Amino acid sequence: MTRLFSILALLLIAAFPTSSAARLAITFATQDFYPFSYQENGEIKGPGADIVREVCNEIGVDYTIELFPWRRAISMANKGQVQALFMVGKNRERDQDFDFSPPLIATEYGFFERTDRPIKYEGIDSLNNMTIGTYGPSNTSYNLEKLVICPASNINIDITPDDLTQFKKLARGRIDAVYSNKDVGMAAIERLKLRNIAYAGTEKKLNYYIAFSTNNTPSVLIRKFNLSLSLMKQSGRLQQILLKYNLRAAK
């Protein structure tokens, strides 16, 4: 492993010069998606921002990180106003418009319930006649919509443009469950100091990535960035960053 790491490091230096004449620049966009990305005291923080800053400094690329509502961030990437997005889950539509980094964070989607009114989750069919809250439009809400459409169900989906609202609704009994990224949900419970909500069960495991717009990102920059990310994973540095946020590196 050490020998492979050394070889890859040499390849990175040899293949991509870092002189000022060859210096590249990239603008990243993200969303308020705690604990993966968020703004605090005017600075964008979270594991995504930490990873981007470390890689860009390592490979000698100028960078900017901006935070927007998610739909706007995707629109800006499609229009060429930003070159990359994080943290991003894969889906068929995104595969057509973006090149993805190596998988960075292992996470999952699942359902949250009130402890005094458990949903007894045993698959989507067990949620018939319930109202499920979720954040959207997002990959999370799209996935829930697919789940609801596939079986013949009577599930109602309640969508809001943020995660915290749904957990407040669940705590007050206004909805039956929340469908969310587990790490986001656990962080929301802690931030809101909710004591009557628990994780009911996993629906889907997934990874998060950095996504580069294929229309306006130089291929040499993508290769350079992704090679450095691979080195970060193999050295264990990626897991060190994620441990600060109680997150796990993807395999």
C-alpha positions in Angstrom: 0.0 0.0 0.0 2.8 2.4 0.9 4.6 1.6 -2.4 1.4 2.2 -4.4 0.8 5.5 -2.6 4.3 6.7 -3.4 3.9 5.7 -7.1 0.6 7.6 -7.4 2.1 10.6 -5.7 4.9 10.7 -8.2 2.4 10.3 -11.1 0.4 13.2 -9.8 3.5 15.5 -9.7 4.8 14.4 -13.1 1.4 14.4 -14.9 0.1 17.7 -13.7 2.6 20.6 -13.3 1.8 23.2 -10.6 3.7 26.2 -11.9 1.8 29.5 -12.1 1.6 29.2 -15.9 -0.4 26.0 -15.6 -2.5 27.0 -12.6 -6.2 26.2 -12.9 -9.2 27.6 -11.0 -12.6 26.1 -10.1 -15.7 27.2 -8.3 -17.6 24.8 -6.1 -21.2 25.2 -5.0 -22.9 23.4 -2.1 -26.0 23.7 0.0 -27.0 24.1 3.6 -26.9 20.4 4.4 -25.7 19.9 7.9 -23.5 18.1 8.9 -22.1 17.7 5.4 -22.0 21.4 4.5 -23.1 24.5 6.3 -22.3 28.2 7.0 -21.0 29.4 10.3 -19.7 32.9 11.1 -19.7 33.6 7.4 -17.6 30.6 6.5 -18.6 27.5 4.7 -17.8 24.5 6.9 -18.2 20.7 7.0 -16.3 17.7 5.6 -17.0 18.7 2.0 -15.4 22.1 2.4 -12.5 20.6 4.3 -11.8 18.0 1.6 -12.1 20.6 -1.3 -9.7 23.0 0.4 -7.1 20.4 1.2 -7.1 18.9 -2.3 -7.0 22.2 -4.1 -4.1 23.4 -2.0 -2.3 20.1 -2.5 -2.6 20.3 -6.3 -2.1 24.0 -6.7 -5.6 24.9 -8.0 -7.3 28.2 -7.1 -10.8 27.7 -5.8 -14.0 29.4 -4.6 -16.7 27.7 -2.5 -20.2 29.2 -2.5 -23.4 28.1 -0.7 -26.8 28.3 -2.5 -30.2 26.7 -2.3 -29.7 23.3 -4.0 -31.9 23.8 -7.0 -30.1 27.0 -7.8 -26.7 25.3 -7.3 -27.6 22.7 -9.9 -28.9 25.3 -12.3 -25.7 27.3 -12.0 -23.7 24.2 -12.7 -25.8 23.5 -15.8 -25.3 27.1 -17.0 -21.6 27.0 -16.4 -21.6 29.5 -13.5 -20.0 27.0 -11.2 -17.9 23.9 -12.2 -18.6 21.5 -9.3 -21.0 20.5 -6.6 -20.7 18.7 -3.3 -22.0 16.6 -1.5 -23.9 14.8 -4.3 -25.7 11.4 -4.5 -25.7 9.7 -7.9 -28.8 9.2 -10.0 -29.4 8.5 -13.7 -30.1 12.1 -14.6 -26.9 13.4 -12.9 -24.8 10.7 -14.6 -25.6 12.4 -17.9 -24.5 15.9 -16.8 -21.6 15.3 -14.4 -18.4 13.4 -13.9 -18.1 12.1 -10.4 -15.2 11.9 -8.0 -14.3 8.7 -6.2 -16.9 7.9 -3.6 -16.2 9.9 -0.4 -18.8 9.4 2.3 -20.8 6.3 3.1 -24.3 7.1 4.3 -27.9 5.9 4.0 -31.5 6.9 3.6 -34.1 5.8 6.1 -37.2 6.7 8.1 -37.5 8.5 11.5 -40.4 8.0 13.8 -41.9 9.3 17.1 -41.0 7.1 19.9 -44.5 7.3 21.4 -46.1 6.5 18.0 -43.7 4.1 16.2 -44.4 3.3 12.5 -43.0 -0.3 12.8 -41.1 0.1 9.5 -40.8 -3.2 7.6 -40.5 -1.8 4.1 -42.5 0.8 2.1 -45.7 -1.3 2.2 -45.8 -1.0 6.0 -46.3 2.8 5.6 -49.6 2.8 3.8 -52.0 5.5 4.7 -49.3 7.6 6.4 -47.9 11.1 5.6 -44.1 11.0 5.2 -42.1 14.3 5.4 -38.9 14.9 3.4 -36.6 17.6 2.2 -36.9 18.6 -1.5 -36.7 18.9 -4.3 -33.7 16.7 -3.8 -32.2 13.3 -4.5 -33.9 12.3 -1.2 -37.4 13.4 -2.2 -36.9 11.8 -5.7 -36.0 8.5 -4.2 -39.0 8.6 -1.9 -41.3 9.4 -4.8 -40.0 6.4 -6.6 -40.6 4.2 -3.6 -44.2 5.4 -3.3 -45.0 5.0 -7.0 -43.7 1.5 -7.4 -46.1 -0.3 -5.0 -49.8 0.4 -5.0 -49.7 2.6 -1.9 -51.7 5.4 -0.3 -48.7 7.2 1.1 -48.8 11.0 1.1 -45.5 12.9 0.7 -45.0 16.2 2.4 -42.0 18.2 1.0 -40.3 21.3 2.5 -37.2 23.1 1.3 -35.3 22.3 4.5 -34.8 19.3 6.8 -35.4 20.9 10.2 -39.0 21.8 9.4 -39.9 18.2 8.8 -38.4 17.0 12.1 -40.2 19.8 14.0 -43.5 18.6 12.3 -42.8 15.0 13.3 -42.0 16.0 16.9 -45.4 17.8 17.1 -47.3 14.9 15.5 -48.2 16.7 12.3 -46.7 14.0 10.1 -46.2 10.2 10.7 -42.6 9.9 9.7 -39.6 11.6 8.1 -37.6 10.1 5.2 -34.1 11.5 5.4 -30.4 10.9 5.2 -29.6 9.2 8.5 -26.7 11.5 9.3 -28.7 14.6 8.5 -31.6 13.3 10.6 -29.4 12.5 13.6 -27.8 15.9 13.5 -31.2 17.6 13.2 -32.5 15.7 16.3 -29.4 16.9 18.2 -29.6 20.5 17.0 -33.3 20.8 17.8 -32.9 18.9 21.1 -35.7 16.5 20.2 -36.2 13.7 22.6 -39.2 11.9 21.1 -37.8 11.0 17.7 -35.7 7.9 16.8 -34.4 6.2 13.7 -36.9 3.6 12.5 -34.8 1.8 9.9 -32.7 1.9 6.8 -34.2 2.0 3.3 -31.1 2.5 1.1 -27.4 2.7 1.5 -25.5 5.2 -0.7 -22.3 7.2 -1.1 -21.8 10.9 -1.6 -19.4 12.4 -4.2 -18.1 15.7 -5.7 -19.7 16.2 -9.1 -18.0 18.1 -11.9 -20.0 19.6 -14.7 -19.0 18.0 -18.0 -19.8 21.1 -19.9 -17.4 23.6 -18.3 -14.8 21.8 -16.3 -11.4 21.0 -18.0 -10.9 17.3 -18.1 -7.3 17.8 -16.9 -8.6 19.5 -13.7 -11.0 16.6 -13.0 -8.3 14.0 -13.4 -5.9 16.0 -11.3 -8.4 16.5 -8.5 -9.6 12.9 -8.5 -6.2 11.5 -8.4 -5.4 13.6 -5.4 -8.6 12.4 -3.7 -7.6 8.8 -4.4 -4.3 9.5 -2.6 -6.2 11.0 0.3 -8.4 7.9 0.6 -5.5 5.5 0.5 -3.4 7.4 3.0 -6.2 7.5 5.5 -6.4 11.2 5.5 -10.0 11.2 4.2 -11.2 9.2 7.2 -9.3 11.5 9.6 -11.3 14.5 8.2 -14.6 12.6 8.4 -14.0 11.4 12.0 -14.3 15.1 13.1 -17.9 14.9 11.9 -18.7 11.4 13.0 -18.9 10.2 9.4 -17.5 7.2 7.6 -15.4 7.1 4.4 -16.8 5.2 1.5 -14.9 2.1 0.3 
